[in-house]
Every structure is written in structure tokens, then in C-alpha cells.
């Protein structure tokens, strides 16, 4: 599957105490994101689109965590972000 940030998404980042705070200007939503959720959004911002590219980028950014667990976490993150309207399927 291919993903992209929604057209109205404009993210602003703040990192503190090991967590990421993300404000989306387009929706006026603020999220506190764990490393996988933040990494998924950052991968999309950097141009990754396919599940495989997103997974590889997050895998590298997080220092090679347990891959099967990471795949599930990224899938859950993408589903959550899709439900908020921050990402969309890029068919």
C-alpha cells in the first residue's frame, strides 16, 4: 500500500522528555507521539510512501528494533493517523 500526508497536513514538531509533540496546522490537532508514530509521520514527510519504505526508514531511525513488532506498530500508527485525517492512501 502507498501512503502520503493529507493535502491539508502541515506538521510542527517539538521533542521533550523522550516524547514528540506534533501540531498539525491543517486540522488544529495536537498529538503526543511515541517514537514509532513520530517516526512514521517523519518518514512520510521525507517522501517515503510504501509500507516497505516507511518500515525501513523507521527501522533505521529507531536503531533496528524487533522487526515483526515494528511492522504491527507501524500498521497501527498508519490506521490511527488515517482515522484522524492526517494521512491518506495514495493509490
One Martini backbone bead per residue (centre of mass of N, CA, C, O) as a GRO file, in nm:
protein
   91
    1UNK     BB    1   0.101   0.033   0.015
    2UNK     BB    2   0.018   0.379  -0.014
    3UNK     BB    3   0.136   0.692   0.129
    4UNK     BB    4   0.023   1.016   0.266
    5UNK     BB    5  -0.011   1.319   0.328
    6UNK     BB    6  -0.231   1.527   0.368
    7UNK     BB    7  -0.287   1.819   0.208
    8UNK     BB    8  -0.347   1.986   0.493
    9UNK     BB    9  -0.085   1.897   0.612
   10UNK     BB   10   0.102   2.070   0.889
   11UNK     BB   11   0.394   2.020   1.060
   12UNK     BB   12   0.488   2.050   1.414
   13UNK     BB   13   0.777   2.018   1.624
   14UNK     BB   14   0.833   1.857   1.955
   15UNK     BB   15   1.099   1.772   2.186
   16UNK     BB   16   1.036   1.591   2.501
   17UNK     BB   17   1.107   1.358   2.727
   18UNK     BB   18   1.099   1.133   2.479
   19UNK     BB   19   0.883   1.305   2.322
   20UNK     BB   20   0.633   1.385   2.083
   21UNK     BB   21   0.510   1.691   1.952
   22UNK     BB   22   0.222   1.743   1.734
   23UNK     BB   23   0.131   1.995   1.502
   24UNK     BB   24  -0.162   2.054   1.302
   25UNK     BB   25  -0.261   2.310   1.107
   26UNK     BB   26  -0.500   2.191   0.934
   27UNK     BB   27  -0.661   2.066   1.213
   28UNK     BB   28  -0.563   2.156   1.509
   29UNK     BB   29  -0.387   1.919   1.604
   30UNK     BB   30  -0.260   1.742   1.895
   31UNK     BB   31   0.023   1.525   1.954
   32UNK     BB   32   0.139   1.249   2.132
   33UNK     BB   33   0.434   1.075   2.037
   34UNK     BB   34   0.573   0.805   1.970
   35UNK     BB   35   0.837   0.686   1.794
   36UNK     BB   36   0.665   0.543   1.574
   37UNK     BB   37   0.468   0.765   1.501
   38UNK     BB   38   0.679   0.979   1.441
   39UNK     BB   39   0.842   0.813   1.231
   40UNK     BB   40   0.611   0.784   1.031
   41UNK     BB   41   0.569   1.085   0.973
   42UNK     BB   42   0.865   1.145   0.891
   43UNK     BB   43   0.872   0.953   0.652
   44UNK     BB   44   0.651   1.098   0.492
   45UNK     BB   45   0.793   1.376   0.483
   46UNK     BB   46   1.054   1.244   0.324
   47UNK     BB   47   0.882   1.043   0.092
   48UNK     BB   48   0.759   0.809   0.193
   49UNK     BB   49   0.505   0.546   0.086
   50UNK     BB   50   0.561   0.269   0.143
   51UNK     BB   51   0.558   0.033   0.372
   52UNK     BB   52   0.858  -0.046   0.329
   53UNK     BB   53   0.984   0.240   0.348
   54UNK     BB   54   0.876   0.314   0.623
   55UNK     BB   55   0.993   0.076   0.778
   56UNK     BB   56   1.292   0.126   0.711
   57UNK     BB   57   1.315   0.409   0.831
   58UNK     BB   58   1.224   0.340   1.120
   59UNK     BB   59   1.427   0.118   1.172
   60UNK     BB   60   1.676   0.307   1.149
   61UNK     BB   61   1.590   0.537   1.350
   62UNK     BB   62   1.551   0.311   1.601
   63UNK     BB   63   1.784   0.088   1.588
   64UNK     BB   64   1.673  -0.196   1.515
   65UNK     BB   65   1.415  -0.329   1.588
   66UNK     BB   66   1.174  -0.549   1.617
   67UNK     BB   67   1.024  -0.617   1.327
   68UNK     BB   68   0.738  -0.745   1.374
   69UNK     BB   69   0.650  -0.529   1.578
   70UNK     BB   70   0.692  -0.282   1.396
   71UNK     BB   71   0.485  -0.349   1.178
   72UNK     BB   72   0.240  -0.330   1.365
   73UNK     BB   73   0.287  -0.038   1.467
   74UNK     BB   74   0.272   0.098   1.188
   75UNK     BB   75  -0.007   0.005   1.111
   76UNK     BB   76  -0.146   0.139   1.354
   77UNK     BB   77  -0.050   0.426   1.296
   78UNK     BB   78  -0.179   0.456   1.014
   79UNK     BB   79  -0.469   0.408   1.106
   80UNK     BB   80  -0.481   0.642   1.306
   81UNK     BB   81  -0.400   0.873   1.108
   82UNK     BB   82  -0.637   0.819   0.917
   83UNK     BB   83  -0.867   0.873   1.127
   84UNK     BB   84  -0.758   1.186   1.153
   85UNK     BB   85  -0.655   1.289   0.852
   86UNK     BB   86  -0.324   1.294   0.808
   87UNK     BB   87  -0.364   1.047   0.622
   88UNK     BB   88  -0.337   0.873   0.297
   89UNK     BB   89  -0.412   0.706   0.034
   90UNK     BB   90  -0.189   0.634  -0.257
   91UNK     BB   91  -0.323   0.520  -0.559
   0.00000   0.00000   0.00000
